[in-house]
Amino acid sequence: MPELAAFAEEHKDWLQVFQMPSSSTELSATEGIWSLLMRHLAGLRRRRSGTPHPA
């Protein structure tokens, strides 16, 4: 993204850019917890709507 790099360079007097590590379940236990919660909520929605569980 050259436009973003140019913008960051042009405004470096007030803008700081930090490179963050990519998201990984090995790096963050929270990711795994969110995954479990979302699967649980999807199961609740299927049960309430009567939609069968995908095989």
C-alpha positions as CSV (number, residue, x, y, z in Angstrom):
1,M,0.0,0.0,0.0
2,P,2.3,2.8,-1.2
3,E,-0.4,5.4,-0.6
4,L,-0.5,4.6,3.1
5,A,3.2,4.5,3.4
6,A,3.4,7.9,1.6
7,F,0.8,9.4,4.0
8,A,2.6,8.0,7.0
9,E,5.9,9.5,5.9
10,E,4.3,12.9,5.1
11,H,2.7,13.1,8.6
12,K,5.4,11.4,10.7
13,D,5.6,14.5,12.9
14,W,2.2,13.5,14.5
15,L,1.5,10.0,13.2
16,Q,3.1,6.9,14.6
17,V,2.6,3.6,12.8
18,F,3.0,0.3,14.7
19,Q,3.2,-3.1,13.1
20,M,1.3,-5.6,15.1
21,P,1.7,-9.4,14.8
22,S,-0.9,-11.3,12.8
23,S,-3.7,-12.9,14.8
24,S,-3.0,-16.4,15.8
25,T,-4.7,-18.8,18.2
26,E,-1.2,-19.8,19.4
27,L,-0.5,-16.2,20.3
28,S,-3.8,-15.3,21.9
29,A,-5.9,-17.5,24.1
30,T,-8.7,-15.0,23.6
31,E,-9.0,-16.0,19.9
32,G,-9.8,-19.5,21.0
33,I,-12.4,-18.4,23.5
34,W,-14.1,-16.2,20.9
35,S,-14.2,-19.2,18.5
36,L,-15.8,-21.4,21.1
37,L,-18.4,-18.7,22.1
38,M,-19.3,-18.1,18.4
39,R,-19.8,-21.8,17.7
40,H,-22.0,-22.1,20.8
41,L,-24.1,-19.1,19.8
42,A,-24.5,-20.5,16.3
43,G,-25.7,-23.7,17.8
44,L,-28.3,-21.9,20.0
45,R,-29.6,-20.1,16.9
46,R,-29.9,-23.3,14.9
47,R,-31.8,-25.0,17.7
48,R,-34.2,-22.1,18.2
49,S,-34.9,-21.8,14.4
50,G,-35.2,-25.6,13.9
51,T,-32.4,-25.6,11.3
52,P,-30.6,-28.9,11.3
53,H,-26.9,-29.1,12.3
54,P,-24.7,-29.3,9.2
55,A,-23.1,-32.7,8.8
